[in-house]
Amino acid sequence: MNYRPIFTATVQTVGLYAAGFIIPVVGQVLALITPVPLILVSLRNGRKEGFVALGASAALIAVLGGWQAAAILLFTFGLMSVGIAEGMRRQMKPEQVSLLGGLLPVAVIGLAVAFYFARVGKSPVGAIEDYLRTSLAEAAALYTKMGLNDMAATVTSVSDTFVHYLVRLIPAITIATSVTQAATCYSFSRAVIIRKDPASPLASQPSLSLWHAPDTWVWGLIAALALLVVPNGTSRLIGWNLAILFAVVYLAQGIAIVEFYLKKAHIKPFVRGLILALILAMPSLVFAIALGIVDIWADVRKVRGPVVKA
């Protein structure tokens, strides 16, 4: 076993993960790519080295930040890295790799949470609602004590209706967030591997600018929109959850189209990244979602069928 890449991956993983707790804003962004070093060591050196690096990272985090921090690393970023590395090793499609890496930690944590609440005999929905209401009340009291009455009034104005629907949309929000993070980590890992080894089989996979969701996924979007108009509360909640998931899918497709034409115009990578960040940070992301949906039929990049590398 080669311990040098294991040591390097462990240091990088711990550094990225710790940055989320130490460095404001930028640190949280860096923490999102914590799985990348673990993915790379697993693909380059083997599954055993990947698992050893993950175990060493969790052990070091346990020493530095406690077992809770280590558990979060192990069951979120760790499981994500395992899923992505295995998907890339098997040369699965980008969307399949992202789904595997994103859904694996969600499934494991979801089962653990369901088991816990079944043991204590409580409803997870009710428990989360109570937690949110208590947290809001405590935050309002703290702001009032600090003399920040406007902030306290803002927090207090959050209605029970908002909390009710927020809790019931958590499944879609959680899955969308996890899969998006997995897709980002996949993209970073793929770029690093191809840069080091241009002949890698991963080079045959489409880049972001050429990616599109499987066309059959549009039926999921249609089902979501149909459920939204059904006069039934449960059906509408299911519809909203599905709508959030498919909005993220077609947002990614819309961003891919923008990236395609920016590359075609020979815009430098830094400027492209800045433009895409601005699109995501502004209401223009709604137009990106619409563009992604229209592309199902319009195929504006002419990429359906065999993919040719841009």
C-alpha positions as CSV (number, residue, x, y, z in Angstrom):
1,M,0.0,0.0,0.0
2,N,1.3,3.4,-1.0
3,Y,1.0,5.6,2.1
4,R,2.2,8.9,0.5
5,P,-1.0,9.6,-1.5
6,I,-3.1,8.5,1.5
7,F,-1.3,11.0,3.7
8,T,-1.7,13.8,1.1
9,A,-5.4,13.0,0.6
10,T,-6.0,12.9,4.4
11,V,-4.3,16.3,4.9
12,Q,-6.3,17.9,2.0
13,T,-9.6,16.4,3.1
14,V,-9.1,17.6,6.7
15,G,-8.0,21.0,5.5
16,L,-11.0,21.5,3.3
17,Y,-13.5,20.2,5.9
18,A,-12.0,22.4,8.7
19,A,-12.1,25.5,6.4
20,G,-15.8,25.4,6.6
21,F,-15.6,26.0,10.4
22,I,-12.7,28.4,10.4
23,I,-13.0,30.7,7.4
24,P,-16.2,32.7,6.9
25,V,-18.0,32.3,3.5
26,V,-15.0,31.2,1.5
27,G,-14.4,28.4,3.9
28,Q,-18.0,27.1,3.5
29,V,-17.5,27.1,-0.3
30,L,-14.2,25.2,0.0
31,A,-15.8,22.7,2.3
32,L,-18.2,21.7,-0.5
33,I,-15.4,20.0,-2.4
34,T,-14.1,18.1,0.6
35,P,-14.8,14.7,-1.2
36,V,-12.5,15.5,-4.1
37,P,-9.2,14.4,-2.6
38,L,-10.8,11.2,-1.4
39,I,-12.3,10.6,-4.9
40,L,-8.9,11.1,-6.5
41,V,-6.9,8.9,-4.2
42,S,-9.5,6.1,-4.7
43,L,-9.4,6.3,-8.5
44,R,-5.6,6.7,-8.8
45,N,-4.5,4.3,-6.1
46,G,-7.4,1.9,-5.5
47,R,-10.4,1.4,-3.3
48,K,-8.4,0.3,-0.3
49,E,-6.3,3.5,-0.3
50,G,-9.5,5.5,-0.6
51,F,-11.1,3.8,2.4
52,V,-7.9,4.2,4.4
53,A,-7.7,7.9,3.6
54,L,-11.4,8.3,4.6
55,G,-10.8,6.5,7.9
56,A,-7.7,8.5,8.6
57,S,-9.5,11.8,7.9
58,A,-12.4,10.9,10.1
59,A,-10.0,9.9,12.9
60,L,-8.0,13.1,12.7
61,I,-11.2,15.2,12.7
62,A,-12.4,13.3,15.8
63,V,-9.2,14.3,17.6
64,L,-9.5,17.9,16.4
65,G,-13.2,18.5,16.6
66,G,-14.9,15.6,18.3
67,W,-16.8,12.6,17.2
68,Q,-19.8,14.5,16.0
69,A,-17.7,16.4,13.4
70,A,-16.1,13.1,12.4
71,A,-19.5,11.4,12.0
72,I,-20.6,14.3,9.7
73,L,-17.5,13.9,7.6
74,L,-17.8,10.1,7.4
75,F,-21.5,9.9,6.6
76,T,-21.9,12.9,4.3
77,F,-18.7,13.8,2.4
78,G,-17.2,10.3,2.9
79,L,-20.2,8.4,1.5
80,M,-20.4,10.9,-1.3
81,S,-16.8,10.3,-2.2
82,V,-17.4,6.5,-2.2
83,G,-20.4,6.8,-4.5
84,I,-18.7,9.2,-7.0
85,A,-15.5,7.3,-7.1
86,E,-17.3,4.0,-7.8
87,G,-19.5,5.6,-10.5
88,M,-16.4,7.1,-12.2
89,R,-14.5,3.8,-11.9
90,R,-17.4,2.1,-13.7
91,Q,-17.5,4.8,-16.3
92,M,-21.1,5.6,-15.6
93,K,-22.8,8.6,-17.2
94,P,-22.3,12.0,-15.4
95,E,-25.9,12.2,-14.2
96,Q,-25.7,8.6,-12.9
97,V,-22.5,9.4,-11.0
98,S,-24.0,12.6,-9.5
99,L,-27.1,10.7,-8.5
100,L,-25.1,7.9,-6.9
101,G,-22.8,10.2,-5.0
102,G,-25.6,12.5,-3.9
103,L,-28.2,10.0,-3.0
104,L,-26.0,7.6,-1.1
105,P,-25.4,9.8,2.0
106,V,-29.1,11.0,1.9
107,A,-30.3,7.4,1.9
108,V,-28.0,6.3,4.7
109,I,-28.8,9.3,6.9
110,G,-32.5,9.1,6.1
111,L,-32.6,5.5,7.2
112,A,-30.7,6.4,10.4
113,V,-33.1,9.3,11.2
114,A,-36.2,7.1,10.5
115,F,-34.9,4.4,12.7
116,Y,-34.2,6.9,15.5
117,F,-37.6,8.5,15.4
118,A,-39.3,5.0,15.2
119,R,-37.4,4.0,18.4
120,V,-38.4,7.2,20.3
121,G,-41.9,7.1,19.0
122,K,-41.9,10.6,17.6
123,S,-42.9,12.1,14.2
124,P,-39.8,13.5,12.4
125,V,-41.9,16.2,10.8
126,G,-43.3,17.4,14.1
127,A,-39.9,17.2,15.8
128,I,-38.3,19.4,13.1
129,E,-41.2,21.9,13.2
130,D,-40.8,22.2,17.0
131,Y,-37.0,22.6,16.6
132,L,-37.4,25.4,14.0
133,R,-40.1,27.3,16.0
134,T,-37.9,27.0,19.2
135,S,-34.9,28.2,17.3
136,L,-36.8,31.2,15.8
137,A,-38.1,32.2,19.3
138,E,-34.6,31.9,20.8
139,A,-33.1,34.0,18.0
140,A,-35.8,36.7,18.4
141,A,-35.2,36.8,22.1
142,L,-31.4,37.2,21.5
143,Y,-31.9,40.0,19.0
144,T,-34.2,41.8,21.4
145,K,-31.7,41.5,24.2
146,M,-29.0,42.9,22.0
147,G,-31.2,45.9,21.0
148,L,-31.7,44.7,17.4
149,N,-35.5,45.2,17.5
150,D,-35.8,45.2,13.7
151,M,-34.1,41.9,13.4
152,A,-36.2,40.5,16.2
153,A,-39.4,41.6,14.4
154,T,-38.2,40.1,11.2
155,V,-37.6,36.7,12.8
156,T,-40.8,36.8,14.7
157,S,-42.7,37.5,11.5
158,V,-41.8,34.1,10.2
159,S,-45.2,32.4,10.2
160,D,-46.2,28.9,11.2
161,T,-47.4,28.4,7.6
162,F,-43.9,29.1,6.3
163,V,-42.4,26.6,8.8
164,H,-45.1,24.0,7.9
165,Y,-44.3,24.1,4.2
166,L,-40.5,24.5,4.6
167,V,-40.3,21.3,6.7
168,R,-42.4,19.3,4.1
169,L,-40.1,20.5,1.3
170,I,-36.9,19.4,3.1
171,P,-36.7,16.1,1.2
172,A,-36.5,17.9,-2.2
173,I,-34.2,20.6,-0.8
174,T,-31.9,18.0,0.8
175,I,-31.7,15.8,-2.3
176,A,-31.2,18.7,-4.7
177,T,-28.4,20.2,-2.6
178,S,-26.6,16.8,-2.2
179,V,-26.8,15.9,-5.9
180,T,-25.7,19.4,-6.9
181,Q,-22.7,19.1,-4.6
182,A,-21.9,15.6,-6.0
183,A,-22.1,16.9,-9.5
184,T,-19.6,19.7,-8.6
185,C,-17.2,17.3,-7.0
186,Y,-17.5,15.0,-10.0
187,S,-16.6,17.9,-12.3
188,F,-13.6,18.9,-10.2
189,S,-12.3,15.3,-10.0
190,R,-12.8,14.7,-13.7
191,A,-11.0,17.9,-14.7
192,V,-8.0,17.0,-12.5
193,I,-7.8,13.5,-13.8
194,I,-8.0,14.6,-17.5
195,R,-5.4,17.3,-16.9
196,K,-3.0,14.7,-15.6
197,D,-4.0,12.0,-18.1
198,P,-5.6,13.3,-21.3
199,A,-6.0,9.7,-22.5
200,S,-8.2,8.8,-19.5
201,P,-11.5,7.1,-20.4
202,L,-13.2,10.0,-18.5
203,A,-12.2,12.3,-21.4
204,S,-14.8,10.6,-23.5
205,Q,-17.6,11.8,-21.2
206,P,-19.3,15.0,-22.1
207,S,-18.1,18.2,-20.4
208,L,-20.5,20.6,-18.8
209,S,-21.0,22.6,-22.0
210,L,-22.2,19.4,-23.8
211,W,-24.2,17.8,-21.1
212,H,-28.0,17.4,-21.2
213,A,-30.4,15.5,-19.0
214,P,-31.9,12.3,-20.4
215,D,-34.9,13.4,-22.5
216,T,-37.2,11.0,-20.7
217,W,-36.7,12.9,-17.5
218,V,-39.1,15.5,-18.9
219,W,-42.0,13.2,-17.9
220,G,-41.0,13.7,-14.3
221,L,-41.3,17.4,-14.7
222,I,-44.7,17.0,-16.4
223,A,-45.9,14.8,-13.5
224,A,-44.7,17.4,-11.0
225,L,-46.7,20.2,-12.8
226,A,-49.7,17.9,-13.0
227,L,-49.7,17.2,-9.3
228,L,-49.5,21.0,-8.5
229,V,-52.9,21.5,-10.0
230,V,-54.5,18.6,-8.2
231,P,-56.9,19.9,-5.5
232,N,-55.3,17.8,-2.8
233,G,-52.8,19.0,-0.2
234,T,-50.6,15.9,-0.2
235,S,-50.5,15.7,-4.0
236,R,-49.4,19.3,-4.2
237,L,-46.7,18.8,-1.6
238,I,-45.4,15.9,-3.7
239,G,-45.6,18.1,-6.8
240,W,-43.6,20.9,-5.1
241,N,-40.9,18.5,-4.1
242,L,-40.7,17.0,-7.6
243,A,-40.8,20.5,-9.1
244,I,-37.8,21.6,-7.0
245,L,-35.8,18.5,-8.1
246,F,-36.5,19.0,-11.8
247,A,-35.9,22.8,-11.6
248,V,-32.4,22.0,-10.4
249,V,-31.9,19.5,-13.3
250,Y,-33.0,21.9,-16.0
251,L,-31.1,24.8,-14.3
252,A,-28.0,22.7,-14.8
253,Q,-28.9,22.1,-18.5
254,G,-29.5,25.8,-19.0
255,I,-26.2,26.7,-17.4
256,A,-24.6,24.1,-19.7
257,I,-26.0,25.8,-22.8
258,V,-24.7,29.2,-21.6
259,E,-21.3,27.6,-21.0
260,F,-21.3,26.1,-24.5
261,Y,-21.8,29.5,-26.2
262,L,-19.3,31.2,-23.9
263,K,-16.7,28.7,-24.8
264,K,-17.6,29.0,-28.5
265,A,-17.0,32.8,-28.1
266,H,-13.5,32.0,-26.6
267,I,-14.3,33.6,-23.3
268,K,-11.6,32.9,-20.7
269,P,-12.5,30.3,-18.0
270,F,-12.4,32.9,-15.1
271,V,-14.8,35.2,-17.0
272,R,-17.0,32.3,-17.8
273,G,-17.1,31.3,-14.2
274,L,-17.9,34.8,-13.1
275,I,-20.8,35.1,-15.7
276,L,-22.3,31.7,-14.6
277,A,-22.0,32.8,-10.9
278,L,-23.9,36.0,-11.7
279,I,-26.6,34.1,-13.4
280,L,-27.0,31.8,-10.5
281,A,-27.0,34.7,-8.0
282,M,-29.7,36.7,-9.8
283,P,-33.3,36.1,-10.9
284,S,-31.9,35.3,-14.3
285,L,-31.6,31.7,-13.1
286,V,-35.3,31.4,-13.9
287,F,-34.5,32.0,-17.5
288,A,-31.7,29.5,-17.3
289,I,-34.2,26.9,-16.1
290,A,-36.6,27.8,-19.0
291,L,-33.7,27.5,-21.5
292,G,-32.9,24.1,-20.2
293,I,-36.5,23.0,-20.6
294,V,-36.8,24.4,-24.1
295,D,-33.6,22.6,-25.1
296,I,-35.3,19.3,-24.7
297,W,-37.1,19.9,-28.0
298,A,-35.0,22.7,-29.6
299,D,-31.5,21.0,-29.0
300,V,-29.9,24.4,-29.4
301,R,-26.4,23.0,-29.3
302,K,-27.1,20.0,-31.6
303,V,-25.6,17.6,-29.1
304,R,-28.3,14.9,-29.1
305,G,-26.9,11.5,-30.3
306,P,-23.2,10.8,-30.3
307,V,-21.3,13.5,-28.3
308,V,-18.4,15.2,-29.9
309,K,-15.9,16.9,-27.5
310,A,-16.0,20.7,-27.7
